Amino acid sequence: MTTLVAESAVIPPPATLLTERVVLTGFMGAGKSTVGRLLAADLGWDFLDVDAVIERHAGNTIEEIFATHGEAEFRRRESAAIARSLGARNTVIALGGGAPEEVTNRLLLEQTPNTTVVFLDAPFAVLFDRCVLQEGAAVRPNLQDPDAAAKRFQRRIPHYIRCSSHRIVTENLSIEQTVAAIRAQLL
């Protein structure tokens, strides 16, 4: 796995890329959706947020699915959404933070040809601050108990690493620098 921490470089326009899809993984606050949208626009590709795909398909929010059907049903729907999303070409896909915990999802990511999985990483304190301290941001339910959230983060790191071919430490990178770092890995 490649880990990038350095300053970004100017990346030329899309050339022949070594992949058909880019999947972004990482804990909440890592910037998967924000970076994913910008990366997709930069590449001239489509963007899919798996949580949004689940909500659109179910006609309910993630919170409502959890409350009504439970986590097991949510995870089943998540795996189905990931499988559908991985069928798309020229697409950037943002996973939910817990997706790699499920072995089915890890196998889907590992076994789908021409798929590049990028782990957007930062220390828990940075991710926590991004989620909680943003002006006007609602407190995410999974962050109500910071100690439990920190344990969840630590439990997920090995899964993020296992299913990723690249790891980009975003702590000191802007969104644009993160996109450039990902682009550099795709050429």
TALIN-V147876 format. One record per pair of residues at least 24 apart in sequence whose C-alpha atoms are under 10 Angstrom apart, sorted by the first residue. I is the first residue (numbers start at 1). J is the second residue. D is the distance in whole Angstrom. If there is no record, write none. Layout:
((I & J & D) (I & J & D))
//
This chain:
((1 & 118 & 9) (1 & 119 & 10) (1 & 161 & 8) (1 & 162 & 9) (1 & 163 & 10) (1 & 164 & 7) (1 & 165 & 5) (1 & 166 & 5) (1 & 167 & 7) (2 & 118 & 9) (2 & 119 & 10) (2 & 164 & 9) (2 & 165 & 7) (2 & 166 & 5) (2 & 167 & 6) (2 & 168 & 8) (2 & 185 & 8) (3 & 118 & 10) (3 & 119 & 9) (3 & 120 & 10) (3 & 121 & 10) (3 & 165 & 9) (3 & 166 & 6) (3 & 167 & 4) (3 & 168 & 5) (3 & 169 & 7) (4 & 120 & 10) (4 & 121 & 10) (4 & 166 & 8) (4 & 167 & 6) (4 & 168 & 5) (4 & 169 & 6) (4 & 170 & 9) (4 & 178 & 9) (4 & 181 & 7) (4 & 182 & 9) (4 & 184 & 10) (4 & 185 & 9) (5 & 121 & 10) (5 & 167 & 9) (5 & 168 & 6) (5 & 169 & 5) (5 & 170 & 7) (5 & 171 & 9) (5 & 172 & 8) (5 & 173 & 8) (5 & 178 & 9) (5 & 181 & 9) (6 & 168 & 9) (6 & 169 & 9) (6 & 170 & 10) (6 & 172 & 9) (6 & 173 & 9) (6 & 177 & 9) (6 & 181 & 8) (7 & 172 & 9) (7 & 173 & 7) (7 & 174 & 10) (7 & 177 & 7) (7 & 178 & 9) (7 & 180 & 9) (7 & 181 & 8) (8 & 173 & 8) (8 & 174 & 9) (8 & 176 & 9) (8 & 177 & 5) (8 & 178 & 7) (8 & 179 & 9) (8 & 180 & 6) (8 & 181 & 6) (8 & 182 & 9) (8 & 183 & 10) (8 & 184 & 9) (9 & 177 & 8) (9 & 180 & 7) (9 & 181 & 8) (9 & 183 & 10) (9 & 184 & 8) (10 & 177 & 9) (10 & 180 & 7) (10 & 181 & 9) (10 & 183 & 10) (10 & 184 & 9) (11 & 179 & 10) (11 & 180 & 6) (11 & 181 & 9) (11 & 182 & 10) (11 & 183 & 7) (11 & 184 & 7) (11 & 187 & 9) (12 & 180 & 10) (12 & 183 & 9) (12 & 184 & 9) (12 & 187 & 10) (13 & 42 & 8) (13 & 43 & 8) (13 & 44 & 10) (13 & 183 & 9) (14 & 42 & 8) (14 & 43 & 6) (14 & 44 & 8) (14 & 183 & 8) (14 & 186 & 9) (14 & 187 & 8) (15 & 43 & 9) (15 & 186 & 9) (15 & 187 & 7) (16 & 186 & 9) (16 & 187 & 7) (17 & 43 & 10) (17 & 90 & 10) (17 & 114 & 10) (17 & 183 & 9) (17 & 185 & 9) (17 & 186 & 6) (17 & 187 & 5) (18 & 114 & 7) (18 & 115 & 9) (18 & 116 & 9) (18 & 185 & 9) (18 & 186 & 6) (18 & 187 & 6) (19 & 89 & 9) (19 & 90 & 8) (19 & 91 & 10) (19 & 113 & 8) (19 & 114 & 5) (19 & 115 & 6) (19 & 116 & 6) (19 & 117 & 10) (19 & 186 & 7) (19 & 187 & 9) (20 & 45 & 10) (20 & 86 & 10) (20 & 87 & 10) (20 & 88 & 8) (20 & 89 & 5) (20 & 90 & 5) (20 & 91 & 7) (20 & 92 & 9) (20 & 113 & 8) (20 & 114 & 5) (20 & 115 & 6) (20 & 116 & 8) (20 & 186 & 10) (21 & 45 & 9) (21 & 46 & 9) (21 & 47 & 10) (21 & 85 & 10) (21 & 86 & 8) (21 & 87 & 9) (21 & 88 & 7) (21 & 89 & 6) (21 & 90 & 5) (21 & 91 & 5) (21 & 92 & 6) (21 & 93 & 7) (21 & 112 & 10) (21 & 113 & 9) (21 & 114 & 7) (21 & 115 & 5) (21 & 116 & 6) (21 & 117 & 9) (22 & 47 & 10) (22 & 86 & 9) (22 & 89 & 9) (22 & 90 & 8) (22 & 91 & 7) (22 & 92 & 5) (22 & 93 & 6) (22 & 94 & 9) (22 & 114 & 9) (22 & 115 & 6) (22 & 116 & 5) (22 & 117 & 6) (22 & 118 & 7) (22 & 182 & 9) (22 & 186 & 9) (23 & 47 & 10) (23 & 48 & 9) (23 & 49 & 10) (23 & 82 & 10) (23 & 85 & 10) (23 & 86 & 9) (23 & 91 & 8) (23 & 92 & 6) (23 & 93 & 5) (23 & 94 & 6) (23 & 95 & 7) (23 & 109 & 8) (23 & 115 & 7) (23 & 116 & 6) (23 & 117 & 5) (23 & 118 & 6) (23 & 119 & 9) (23 & 164 & 9) (24 & 49 & 10) (24 & 92 & 8) (24 & 93 & 6) (24 & 94 & 5) (24 & 95 & 6) (24 & 96 & 9) (24 & 97 & 10) (24 & 116 & 9) (24 & 117 & 6) (24 & 118 & 5) (24 & 119 & 6) (24 & 120 & 7) (24 & 160 & 10) (24 & 164 & 9) (24 & 166 & 10) (24 & 167 & 10) (24 & 182 & 10) (25 & 93 & 9) (25 & 94 & 7) (25 & 95 & 6) (25 & 96 & 7) (25 & 97 & 7) (25 & 98 & 9) (25 & 99 & 8) (25 & 100 & 8) (25 & 117 & 7) (25 & 118 & 6) (25 & 119 & 5) (25 & 120 & 6) (25 & 121 & 9) (25 & 159 & 10) (25 & 160 & 7) (25 & 161 & 9) (25 & 163 & 9) (25 & 164 & 8) (25 & 167 & 9) (26 & 94 & 9) (26 & 95 & 8) (26 & 96 & 8) (26 & 97 & 6) (26 & 98 & 8) (26 & 99 & 9) (26 & 100 & 9) (26 & 118 & 8) (26 & 119 & 5) (26 & 120 & 5) (26 & 121 & 6) (26 & 122 & 9) (26 & 127 & 10) (26 & 153 & 9) (26 & 156 & 8) (26 & 157 & 8) (26 & 159 & 9) (26 & 160 & 6) (26 & 161 & 9) (26 & 164 & 10) (26 & 167 & 10) (27 & 95 & 10) (27 & 96 & 8) (27 & 97 & 5) (27 & 98 & 8) (27 & 99 & 10) (27 & 119 & 9) (27 & 120 & 8) (27 & 121 & 8) (27 & 122 & 9) (27 & 123 & 10) (27 & 124 & 9) (27 & 127 & 8) (27 & 128 & 10) (27 & 149 & 10) (27 & 152 & 9) (27 & 153 & 7) (27 & 154 & 10) (27 & 156 & 8) (27 & 157 & 8) (27 & 160 & 9) (28 & 95 & 10) (28 & 96 & 8) (28 & 97 & 6) (28 & 98 & 9) (28 & 124 & 10) (28 & 127 & 7) (28 & 128 & 8) (28 & 130 & 9) (28 & 131 & 7) (28 & 140 & 9) (28 & 142 & 9) (28 & 143 & 9) (28 & 149 & 10) (28 & 153 & 9) (29 & 97 & 9) (29 & 120 & 10) (29 & 121 & 10) (29 & 122 & 9) (29 & 124 & 9) (29 & 126 & 8) (29 & 127 & 5) (29 & 128 & 7) (29 & 129 & 8) (29 & 130 & 6) (29 & 131 & 5) (29 & 132 & 9) (30 & 97 & 9) (30 & 119 & 9) (30 & 120 & 6) (30 & 121 & 6) (30 & 122 & 7) (30 & 123 & 10) (30 & 124 & 10) (30 & 126 & 9) (30 & 127 & 6) (30 & 128 & 9) (30 & 130 & 8) (30 & 131 & 9) (30 & 169 & 9) (30 & 170 & 8) (30 & 171 & 9) (31 & 94 & 9) (31 & 120 & 7) (31 & 121 & 9) (31 & 127 & 9) (31 & 130 & 9) (31 & 131 & 10) (31 & 170 & 9) (31 & 175 & 8) (31 & 178 & 9) (32 & 92 & 10) (32 & 93 & 8) (32 & 94 & 5) (32 & 95 & 7) (32 & 96 & 8) (32 & 97 & 9) (32 & 118 & 10) (32 & 119 & 9) (32 & 120 & 7) (33 & 92 & 9) (33 & 93 & 8) (33 & 94 & 6) (33 & 95 & 8) (33 & 96 & 9) (34 & 94 & 9) (34 & 175 & 8) (34 & 179 & 10) (35 & 92 & 10) (35 & 94 & 9) (35 & 120 & 9) (35 & 174 & 10) (35 & 175 & 6) (35 & 176 & 8) (35 & 177 & 10) (35 & 178 & 7) (35 & 179 & 6) (35 & 182 & 10) (36 & 91 & 9) (36 & 92 & 6) (36 & 93 & 7) (36 & 94 & 6) (36 & 95 & 10) (36 & 175 & 10) (36 & 178 & 10) (36 & 179 & 8) (37 & 92 & 8) (37 & 93 & 9) (37 & 94 & 9) (37 & 179 & 10) (38 & 92 & 10) (38 & 175 & 8) (38 & 176 & 8) (38 & 178 & 10) (38 & 179 & 7) (39 & 91 & 10) (39 & 92 & 7) (39 & 175 & 9) (39 & 176 & 9) (39 & 178 & 9) (39 & 179 & 6) (39 & 180 & 8) (39 & 182 & 8) (39 & 183 & 8) (40 & 90 & 8) (40 & 91 & 7) (40 & 92 & 6) (40 & 93 & 9) (40 & 179 & 9) (41 & 92 & 9) (42 & 176 & 10) (42 & 179 & 8) (42 & 180 & 9) (42 & 183 & 9) (43 & 90 & 8) (43 & 91 & 9) (43 & 92 & 9) (43 & 183 & 9) (44 & 90 & 8) (44 & 91 & 9) (45 & 89 & 9) (45 & 90 & 5) (45 & 91 & 5) (45 & 92 & 7) (46 & 88 & 9) (46 & 89 & 9) (46 & 90 & 6) (46 & 91 & 5) (46 & 92 & 6) (46 & 93 & 9) (47 & 85 & 10) (47 & 90 & 9) (47 & 91 & 6) (47 & 92 & 5) (47 & 93 & 6) (47 & 94 & 8) (48 & 82 & 10) (48 & 85 & 7) (48 & 86 & 10) (48 & 88 & 9) (48 & 91 & 7) (48 & 92 & 6) (48 & 93 & 5) (48 & 94 & 6) (48 & 95 & 9) (49 & 81 & 10) (49 & 82 & 10) (49 & 85 & 9) (49 & 92 & 8) (49 & 93 & 6) (49 & 94 & 5) (49 & 95 & 6) (49 & 96 & 8) (50 & 77 & 10) (50 & 78 & 7) (50 & 79 & 9) (50 & 80 & 10) (50 & 81 & 6) (50 & 82 & 7) (50 & 84 & 10) (50 & 85 & 8) (50 & 93 & 7) (50 & 94 & 6) (50 & 95 & 5) (50 & 96 & 7) (50 & 99 & 9) (51 & 77 & 10) (51 & 78 & 8) (51 & 81 & 8) (51 & 82 & 10) (51 & 94 & 8) (51 & 95 & 7) (51 & 96 & 6) (51 & 97 & 10) (51 & 99 & 10) (52 & 81 & 10) (52 & 94 & 10) (52 & 95 & 10) (52 & 96 & 10) (53 & 77 & 10) (53 & 78 & 9) (53 & 81 & 7) (53 & 82 & 9) (53 & 84 & 10) (53 & 85 & 9) (54 & 78 & 7) (54 & 79 & 10) (54 & 80 & 9) (54 & 81 & 6) (54 & 82 & 9) (55 & 81 & 10) (57 & 81 & 9) (63 & 141 & 9) (75 & 99 & 8) (75 & 101 & 10) (75 & 102 & 8) (75 & 104 & 10) (75 & 105 & 9) (76 & 102 & 10) (76 & 104 & 9) (76 & 105 & 10) (78 & 102 & 10) (78 & 105 & 8) (79 & 103 & 10) (79 & 104 & 7) (79 & 105 & 6) (79 & 106 & 10) (79 & 108 & 8) (80 & 104 & 10) (80 & 105 & 9) (81 & 105 & 10) (82 & 108 & 8) (82 & 109 & 9) (83 & 108 & 7) (83 & 109 & 9) (83 & 112 & 9) (86 & 112 & 7) (86 & 113 & 9) (86 & 114 & 10) (86 & 115 & 8) (87 & 112 & 9) (89 & 114 & 9) (89 & 115 & 9) (91 & 115 & 10) (92 & 116 & 10) (92 & 117 & 10) (93 & 117 & 9) (94 & 118 & 10) (97 & 153 & 9) (97 & 156 & 8) (97 & 160 & 9) (98 & 152 & 9) (98 & 153 & 9) (98 & 156 & 7) (98 & 159 & 9) (98 & 160 & 9) (99 & 156 & 9) (99 & 159 & 9) (99 & 160 & 9) (100 & 156 & 8) (100 & 157 & 9) (100 & 158 & 9) (100 & 159 & 6) (100 & 160 & 6) (100 & 161 & 9) (100 & 162 & 9) (100 & 163 & 7) (100 & 164 & 10) (101 & 155 & 9) (101 & 156 & 6) (101 & 157 & 9) (101 & 158 & 9) (101 & 159 & 6) (101 & 160 & 8) (102 & 159 & 9) (103 & 159 & 9) (105 & 163 & 9) (106 & 159 & 8) (106 & 160 & 9) (106 & 162 & 8) (106 & 163 & 6) (106 & 164 & 9) (107 & 163 & 8) (108 & 163 & 9) (109 & 163 & 7) (109 & 164 & 8) (110 & 162 & 9) (110 & 163 & 6) (110 & 164 & 8) (110 & 165 & 9) (111 & 163 & 10) (115 & 164 & 10) (115 & 165 & 9) (116 & 163 & 10) (116 & 164 & 7) (116 & 165 & 6) (116 & 166 & 8) (116 & 182 & 10) (116 & 185 & 9) (116 & 186 & 8) (117 & 160 & 9) (117 & 161 & 10) (117 & 163 & 7) (117 & 164 & 5) (117 & 165 & 6) (117 & 166 & 7) (117 & 167 & 9) (118 & 160 & 9) (118 & 161 & 9) (118 & 163 & 9) (118 & 164 & 5) (118 & 165 & 6) (118 & 166 & 5) (118 & 167 & 6) (118 & 168 & 7) (118 & 182 & 8) (118 & 185 & 9) (119 & 157 & 9) (119 & 159 & 10) (119 & 160 & 6) (119 & 161 & 7) (119 & 162 & 10) (119 & 163 & 8) (119 & 164 & 6) (119 & 165 & 8) (119 & 166 & 6) (119 & 167 & 5) (119 & 168 & 6) (119 & 169 & 8) (119 & 170 & 10) (119 & 182 & 10) (120 & 160 & 9) (120 & 164 & 10) (120 & 166 & 9) (120 & 167 & 6) (120 & 168 & 5) (120 & 169 & 6) (120 & 170 & 6) (120 & 171 & 9) (120 & 178 & 9) (120 & 182 & 10) (121 & 157 & 9) (121 & 160 & 9) (121 & 161 & 10) (121 & 167 & 7) (121 & 168 & 6) (121 & 169 & 5) (121 & 170 & 6) (121 & 171 & 8) (122 & 168 & 8) (122 & 169 & 5) (122 & 170 & 6) (122 & 171 & 5) (122 & 172 & 9) (123 & 150 & 10) (123 & 153 & 9) (123 & 169 & 9) (123 & 170 & 9) (123 & 171 & 7) (124 & 149 & 9) (124 & 150 & 7) (124 & 151 & 10) (124 & 153 & 7) (124 & 154 & 9) (125 & 150 & 9) (126 & 170 & 10) (126 & 171 & 7) (126 & 172 & 10) (127 & 153 & 10) (127 & 170 & 10) (127 & 171 & 9))
//
